[in-house]
Amino acid sequence: MPSLLELVLHPDRRKPAPEPVPVSLGPAFVVGSATWLVALAIMVLWPGVEVTSTVIATCFVGVLLGGLGLLWSRRQR
């Protein structure tokens, strides 16, 4: 087995890299968007919770970015 130094100095002696595994990111974007949507609903509808514009904007941007990610993942198939 070649040493680490030998592999660094002679990259042609390394094993070839494995092929990438195709994965679907759509479910991750759906779950993330749904989580931000639930957080937004809780913050707006829960009585006694002090809601600031920063909280609303954060939840809204989370839903928006998740939707954009879902569109991106569907285009990249």
N, CA, C and O atoms as a GROMACS GRO file, in nm:
protein
  308
    1MET      N    1   0.084  -0.118   0.000
    1MET     CA    2   0.000   0.000   0.000
    1MET      C    3   0.089   0.125   0.000
    1MET      O    4   0.181   0.135   0.081
    2PRO      N    5   0.063   0.217  -0.090
    2PRO     CA    6   0.147   0.337  -0.097
    2PRO      C    7   0.123   0.430   0.022
    2PRO      O    8   0.013   0.434   0.078
    3SER      N    9   0.225   0.503   0.058
    3SER     CA   10   0.213   0.595   0.170
    3SER      C   11   0.136   0.720   0.126
    3SER      O   12   0.117   0.746   0.007
    4LEU      N   13   0.094   0.796   0.224
    4LEU     CA   14   0.019   0.919   0.197
    4LEU      C   15   0.104   1.019   0.119
    4LEU      O   16   0.055   1.085   0.027
    5LEU      N   17   0.230   1.030   0.157
    5LEU     CA   18   0.319   1.122   0.088
    5LEU      C   19   0.337   1.082  -0.059
    5LEU      O   20   0.340   1.167  -0.148
    6GLU      N   21   0.348   0.953  -0.083
    6GLU     CA   22   0.362   0.906  -0.220
    6GLU      C   23   0.236   0.935  -0.302
    6GLU      O   24   0.245   0.972  -0.420
    7LEU      N   25   0.118   0.920  -0.241
    7LEU     CA   26  -0.006   0.949  -0.312
    7LEU      C   27  -0.021   1.098  -0.341
    7LEU      O   28  -0.075   1.136  -0.445
    8VAL      N   29   0.027   1.182  -0.249
    8VAL     CA   30   0.020   1.326  -0.270
    8VAL      C   31   0.115   1.368  -0.381
    8VAL      O   32   0.081   1.451  -0.465
    9LEU      N   33   0.234   1.309  -0.381
    9LEU     CA   34   0.334   1.346  -0.481
    9LEU      C   35   0.306   1.285  -0.619
    9LEU      O   36   0.348   1.341  -0.720
   10HIS      N   37   0.235   1.172  -0.623
   10HIS     CA   38   0.205   1.102  -0.748
   10HIS      C   39   0.055   1.073  -0.757
   10HIS      O   40   0.013   0.960  -0.730
   11PRO      N   41  -0.025   1.171  -0.795
   11PRO     CA   42  -0.170   1.150  -0.796
   11PRO      C   43  -0.215   1.045  -0.898
   11PRO      O   44  -0.327   0.994  -0.888
   12ASP      N   45  -0.131   1.012  -0.996
   12ASP     CA   46  -0.171   0.912  -1.094
   12ASP      C   47  -0.177   0.771  -1.034
   12ASP      O   48  -0.232   0.681  -1.098
   13ARG      N   49  -0.123   0.750  -0.917
   13ARG     CA   50  -0.125   0.619  -0.852
   13ARG      C   51  -0.248   0.599  -0.762
   13ARG      O   52  -0.267   0.491  -0.706
   14ARG      N   53  -0.330   0.700  -0.750
   14ARG     CA   54  -0.450   0.690  -0.667
   14ARG      C   55  -0.558   0.610  -0.737
   14ARG      O   56  -0.557   0.594  -0.859
   15LYS      N   57  -0.652   0.561  -0.657
   15LYS     CA   58  -0.770   0.495  -0.714
   15LYS      C   59  -0.858   0.604  -0.775
   15LYS      O   60  -0.858   0.717  -0.728
   16PRO      N   61  -0.935   0.570  -0.879
   16PRO     CA   62  -1.027   0.670  -0.934
   16PRO      C   63  -1.140   0.699  -0.835
   16PRO      O   64  -1.181   0.613  -0.758
   17ALA      N   65  -1.189   0.821  -0.840
   17ALA     CA   66  -1.299   0.861  -0.751
   17ALA      C   67  -1.427   0.787  -0.790
   17ALA      O   68  -1.450   0.762  -0.908
   18PRO      N   69  -1.511   0.752  -0.692
   18PRO     CA   70  -1.635   0.684  -0.726
   18PRO      C   71  -1.733   0.779  -0.795
   18PRO      O   72  -1.724   0.901  -0.780
   19GLU      N   73  -1.825   0.723  -0.868
   19GLU     CA   74  -1.927   0.803  -0.936
   19GLU      C   75  -2.020   0.866  -0.831
   19GLU      O   76  -2.050   0.802  -0.730
   20PRO      N   77  -2.066   0.988  -0.854
   20PRO     CA   78  -2.158   1.050  -0.758
   20PRO      C   79  -2.294   0.979  -0.756
   20PRO      O   80  -2.340   0.929  -0.859
   21VAL      N   81  -2.355   0.976  -0.639
   21VAL     CA   82  -2.485   0.912  -0.623
   21VAL      C   83  -2.593   1.017  -0.648
   21VAL      O   84  -2.592   1.122  -0.584
   22PRO      N   85  -2.685   0.989  -0.739
   22PRO     CA   86  -2.791   1.088  -0.762
   22PRO      C   87  -2.891   1.088  -0.646
   22PRO      O   88  -2.936   0.983  -0.601
   23VAL      N   89  -2.923   1.206  -0.598
   23VAL     CA   90  -3.019   1.222  -0.489
   23VAL      C   91  -3.124   1.325  -0.528
   23VAL      O   92  -3.100   1.412  -0.612
   24SER      N   93  -3.240   1.314  -0.467
   24SER     CA   94  -3.347   1.409  -0.492
   24SER      C   95  -3.357   1.504  -0.372
   24SER      O   96  -3.382   1.460  -0.260
   25LEU      N   97  -3.337   1.632  -0.396
   25LEU     CA   98  -3.344   1.731  -0.288
   25LEU      C   99  -3.485   1.785  -0.268
   25LEU      O  100  -3.509   1.860  -0.174
   26GLY      N  101  -3.578   1.748  -0.356
   26GLY     CA  102  -3.715   1.797  -0.346
   26GLY      C  103  -3.779   1.774  -0.210
   26GLY      O  104  -3.833   1.869  -0.153
   27PRO      N  105  -3.775   1.652  -0.155
   27PRO     CA  106  -3.836   1.631  -0.023
   27PRO      C  107  -3.775   1.717   0.087
   27PRO      O  108  -3.847   1.760   0.177
   28ALA      N  109  -3.646   1.742   0.081
   28ALA     CA  110  -3.583   1.827   0.182
   28ALA      C  111  -3.635   1.971   0.173
   28ALA      O  112  -3.660   2.035   0.275
   29PHE      N  113  -3.652   2.021   0.050
   29PHE     CA  114  -3.705   2.156   0.034
   29PHE      C  115  -3.852   2.164   0.076
   29PHE      O  116  -3.893   2.266   0.133
   30VAL      N  117  -3.930   2.060   0.051
   30VAL     CA  118  -4.071   2.060   0.092
   30VAL      C  119  -4.082   2.061   0.244
   30VAL      O  120  -4.159   2.138   0.301
   31VAL      N  121  -4.004   1.975   0.310
   31VAL     CA  122  -4.008   1.970   0.457
   31VAL      C  123  -3.961   2.102   0.516
   31VAL      O  124  -4.020   2.152   0.612
   32GLY      N  125  -3.855   2.159   0.461
   32GLY     CA  126  -3.805   2.286   0.512
   32GLY      C  127  -3.906   2.399   0.495
   32GLY      O  128  -3.925   2.479   0.586
   33SER      N  129  -3.969   2.406   0.378
   33SER     CA  130  -4.070   2.510   0.354
   33SER      C  131  -4.190   2.492   0.446
   33SER      O  132  -4.242   2.589   0.500
   34ALA      N  133  -4.233   2.368   0.463
   34ALA     CA  134  -4.347   2.341   0.551
   34ALA      C  135  -4.315   2.378   0.695
   34ALA      O  136  -4.401   2.429   0.767
   35THR      N  137  -4.192   2.353   0.738
   35THR     CA  138  -4.152   2.389   0.874
   35THR      C  139  -4.156   2.540   0.894
   35THR      O  140  -4.204   2.588   0.997
   36TRP      N  141  -4.106   2.615   0.797
   36TRP     CA  142  -4.110   2.761   0.808
   36TRP      C  143  -4.254   2.812   0.803
   36TRP      O  144  -4.288   2.909   0.871
   37LEU      N  145  -4.338   2.747   0.724
   37LEU     CA  146  -4.478   2.788   0.716
   37LEU      C  147  -4.550   2.762   0.848
   37LEU      O  148  -4.630   2.846   0.892
   38VAL      N  149  -4.523   2.649   0.912
   38VAL     CA  150  -4.582   2.620   1.043
   38VAL      C  151  -4.532   2.721   1.146
   38VAL      O  152  -4.610   2.769   1.228
   39ALA      N  153  -4.404   2.752   1.142
   39ALA     CA  154  -4.350   2.852   1.235
   39ALA      C  155  -4.417   2.988   1.215
   39ALA      O  156  -4.446   3.057   1.313
   40LEU      N  157  -4.440   3.026   1.091
   40LEU     CA  158  -4.508   3.152   1.062
   40LEU      C  159  -4.650   3.150   1.116
   40LEU      O  160  -4.695   3.248   1.176
   41ALA      N  161  -4.721   3.041   1.094
   41ALA     CA  162  -4.859   3.030   1.143
   41ALA      C  163  -4.864   3.036   1.295
   41ALA      O  164  -4.951   3.102   1.352
   42ILE      N  165  -4.772   2.967   1.361
   42ILE     CA  166  -4.770   2.969   1.508
   42ILE      C  167  -4.742   3.109   1.560
   42ILE      O  168  -4.806   3.155   1.654
   43MET      N  169  -4.647   3.176   1.498
   43MET     CA  170  -4.612   3.310   1.546
   43MET      C  171  -4.726   3.409   1.526
   43MET      O  172  -4.744   3.500   1.607
   44VAL      N  173  -4.801   3.394   1.418
   44VAL     CA  174  -4.909   3.489   1.390
   44VAL      C  175  -5.035   3.455   1.470
   44VAL      O  176  -5.103   3.544   1.520
   45LEU      N  177  -5.066   3.327   1.483
   45LEU     CA  178  -5.194   3.286   1.541
   45LEU      C  179  -5.189   3.256   1.691
   45LEU      O  180  -5.294   3.256   1.756
   46TRP      N  181  -5.073   3.231   1.747
   46TRP     CA  182  -5.064   3.194   1.888
   46TRP      C  183  -5.090   3.316   1.976
   46TRP      O  184  -5.023   3.418   1.961
   47PRO      N  185  -5.187   3.306   2.068
   47PRO     CA  186  -5.216   3.423   2.153
   47PRO      C  187  -5.105   3.445   2.256
   47PRO      O  188  -5.048   3.350   2.311
   48GLY      N  189  -5.076   3.570   2.280
   48GLY     CA  190  -4.977   3.606   2.380
   48GLY      C  191  -4.833   3.608   2.332
   48GLY      O  192  -4.743   3.637   2.410
   49VAL      N  193  -4.810   3.577   2.206
   49VAL     CA  194  -4.674   3.578   2.152
   49VAL      C  195  -4.648   3.714   2.089
   49VAL      O  196  -4.726   3.761   2.006
   50GLU      N  197  -4.539   3.777   2.130
   50GLU     CA  198  -4.504   3.907   2.074
   50GLU      C  199  -4.436   3.884   1.938
   50GLU      O  200  -4.330   3.823   1.930
   51VAL      N  201  -4.499   3.935   1.834
   51VAL     CA  202  -4.449   3.913   1.698
   51VAL      C  203  -4.385   4.042   1.649
   51VAL      O  204  -4.444   4.150   1.655
   52THR      N  205  -4.262   4.028   1.599
   52THR     CA  206  -4.193   4.143   1.541
   52THR      C  207  -4.185   4.124   1.390
   52THR      O  208  -4.207   4.015   1.338
   53SER      N  209  -4.155   4.231   1.323
   53SER     CA  210  -4.144   4.223   1.177
   53SER      C  211  -4.025   4.135   1.135
   53SER      O  212  -4.028   4.074   1.028
   54THR      N  213  -3.923   4.127   1.218
   54THR     CA  214  -3.809   4.041   1.187
   54THR      C  215  -3.849   3.894   1.188
   54THR      O  216  -3.804   3.817   1.102
   55VAL      N  217  -3.933   3.854   1.282
   55VAL     CA  218  -3.979   3.716   1.289
   55VAL      C  219  -4.063   3.682   1.167
   55VAL      O  220  -4.044   3.577   1.105
   56ILE      N  221  -4.154   3.769   1.132
   56ILE     CA  222  -4.238   3.745   1.015
   56ILE      C  223  -4.153   3.739   0.888
   56ILE      O  224  -4.172   3.651   0.805
   57ALA      N  225  -4.059   3.831   0.874
   57ALA     CA  226  -3.974   3.834   0.755
   57ALA      C  227  -3.887   3.708   0.747
   57ALA      O  228  -3.868   3.654   0.638
   58THR      N  229  -3.835   3.662   0.860
   58THR     CA  230  -3.752   3.542   0.861
   58THR      C  231  -3.831   3.420   0.816
   58THR      O  232  -3.784   3.342   0.733
   59CYS      N  233  -3.951   3.403   0.870
   59CYS     CA  234  -4.035   3.290   0.831
   59CYS      C  235  -4.075   3.299   0.684
   59CYS      O  236  -4.074   3.199   0.613
   60PHE      N  237  -4.110   3.418   0.640
   60PHE     CA  238  -4.150   3.436   0.500
   60PHE      C  239  -4.035   3.405   0.405
   60PHE      O  240  -4.055   3.339   0.303
   61VAL      N  241  -3.916   3.453   0.437
   61VAL     CA  242  -3.800   3.427   0.352
   61VAL      C  243  -3.766   3.278   0.353
   61VAL      O  244  -3.722   3.225   0.251
   62GLY      N  245  -3.784   3.211   0.466
   62GLY     CA  246  -3.761   3.067   0.471
   62GLY      C  247  -3.854   2.991   0.378
   62GLY      O  248  -3.811   2.900   0.308
   63VAL      N  249  -3.983   3.030   0.377
   63VAL     CA  250  -4.079   2.967   0.285
   63VAL      C  251  -4.042   2.999   0.141
   63VAL      O  252  -4.046   2.911   0.055
   64LEU      N  253  -4.007   3.123   0.114
   64LEU     CA  254  -3.972   3.165  -0.021
   64LEU      C  255  -3.848   3.092  -0.074
   64LEU      O  256  -3.848   3.044  -0.187
   65LEU      N  257  -3.744   3.084   0.008
   65LEU     CA  258  -3.623   3.014  -0.035
   65LEU      C  259  -3.647   2.865  -0.054
   65LEU      O  260  -3.590   2.804  -0.145
   66GLY      N  261  -3.730   2.806   0.030
   66GLY     CA  262  -3.764   2.665   0.012
   66GLY      C  263  -3.839   2.642  -0.118
   66GLY      O  264  -3.814   2.543  -0.187
   67GLY      N  265  -3.929   2.733  -0.152
   67GLY     CA  266  -4.001   2.722  -0.280
   67GLY      C  267  -3.908   2.738  -0.399
   67GLY      O  268  -3.919   2.665  -0.497
   68LEU      N  269  -3.816   2.832  -0.389
   68LEU     CA  270  -3.718   2.849  -0.496
   68LEU      C  271  -3.628   2.726  -0.508
   68LEU      O  272  -3.592   2.684  -0.618
   69GLY      N  273  -3.591   2.670  -0.395
   69GLY     CA  274  -3.510   2.548  -0.398
   69GLY      C  275  -3.584   2.432  -0.459
   69GLY      O  276  -3.524   2.351  -0.531
   70LEU      N  277  -3.712   2.422  -0.432
   70LEU     CA  278  -3.794   2.316  -0.492
   70LEU      C  279  -3.802   2.333  -0.643
   70LEU      O  280  -3.789   2.236  -0.717
   71LEU      N  281  -3.823   2.456  -0.689
   71LEU     CA  282  -3.824   2.481  -0.834
   71LEU      C  283  -3.688   2.447  -0.896
   71LEU      O  284  -3.682   2.388  -1.003
   72TRP      N  285  -3.581   2.484  -0.829
   72TRP     CA  286  -3.447   2.454  -0.879
   72TRP      C  287  -3.423   2.303  -0.887
   72TRP      O  288  -3.368   2.253  -0.985
   73SER      N  289  -3.466   2.231  -0.783
   73SER     CA  290  -3.442   2.086  -0.782
   73SER      C  291  -3.523   2.016  -0.890
   73SER      O  292  -3.478   1.914  -0.944
   74ARG      N  293  -3.639   2.067  -0.923
   74ARG     CA  294  -3.718   2.007  -1.031
   74ARG      C  295  -3.658   2.035  -1.168
   74ARG      O  296  -3.670   1.954  -1.260
   75ARG      N  297  -3.592   2.150  -1.182
   75ARG     CA  298  -3.526   2.183  -1.310
   75ARG      C  299  -3.398   2.104  -1.330
   75ARG      O  300  -3.358   2.080  -1.444
   76GLN      N  301  -3.334   2.062  -1.223
   76GLN     CA  302  -3.204   1.995  -1.232
   76GLN      C  303  -3.213   1.845  -1.252
   76GLN      O  304  -3.110   1.777  -1.249
   77ARG      N  305  -3.330   1.790  -1.272
   77ARG     CA  306  -3.344   1.644  -1.286
   77ARG      C  307  -3.270   1.590  -1.403
   77ARG      O  308  -3.272   1.469  -1.427
   0.00000   0.00000   0.00000
